[in-house]
Amino acid sequence: MMQTELIVLANEKIADQTIEMQLGLNSDNLGTEVQKFVPGQFLHVKVGEADTTMLRRPISIADVDGNGNITIIFKISGRGTDMLSKQTAGSRIDALLPCGTGYPVDNLNLDTALLIGGGIGVPPLYYLGKTLAARGTRIISILGFQKADHVFYKEKFAELGESIIVTDDGSYGEKGFVTDCLKEMDIDFDCFFSCGPTPMLQAVTNKLTGRHGYISVEQRMGCGIGACYACVVPAKSGTGFKKICKDGPVFAANEVSL
């Protein structure tokens, strides 16, 4: 992990209250290191100096390109993310990176991967899907959003393979929740990967009990490096807790209790 300044290359609203930001490196020497970032890892971004924005914001890595530029996608949900959304090209952002434990892609040999994302949990699944697809894995994606103007990256996921969009109100794609698709469709896959709100992760893991899979748990954090114990989740073994920022945010589906 390193602390460095990233340079804002581009900043675009891609859905309601949802920002896609391209970040470049302040040194060419870091490009090789960024190429080693694992899907599911995140940046811990400093957004201000005032008391209300003292804590860094954890934002998942949505993509890394061949030059080592990083894409993040975040939803404006408070003063910190609103400040971040106003950063313009050329601005510099202090970030810890990469943080957390990502998906174990180097240890997986899959024919078909099922990606299940909800809302702002969708971005890290794009980098994961892109990485697995480059290795010849068939990608099936089920992506859930609240309504039509919240939908983003539908074309990018469609480029990876079969992609199903669902919205709560049916204003885009299928009406319902991602678990409705799991119930209605007989999808053959080797491993599932899910990221999104905790209720969605609970529903997905309950529906897919006994199947090989991984979940990414999203939660506000303190230090982001495993020192403060502000973001813990009970281990399913009943013996202690797991730190989301350090042991996760990616866990085996049967590793933690949500």
ZISUL-V209450 format. One record per helix or strand. SS is the DSSP state (hx for helix, st for strand). FROM is the first residue (numbers start at 1). TO is the last residue. If there is no record, write none. Layout:
SS:FROM:TO + SS:FROM:TO
This chain:
st:2:15 + st:18:25 + hx:28:34 + st:42:45 + hx:51:53 + st:57:64 + st:70:75 + hx:79:85 + st:92:99 + st:101:101 + hx:105:107 + st:112:118 + hx:119:121 + hx:123:134 + st:138:145 + hx:148:150 + hx:154:160 + st:161:167 + st:174:175 + hx:178:184 + st:191:196 + hx:198:207 + st:213:217 + st:232:235 + st:241:243 + st:249:252 + st:256:256
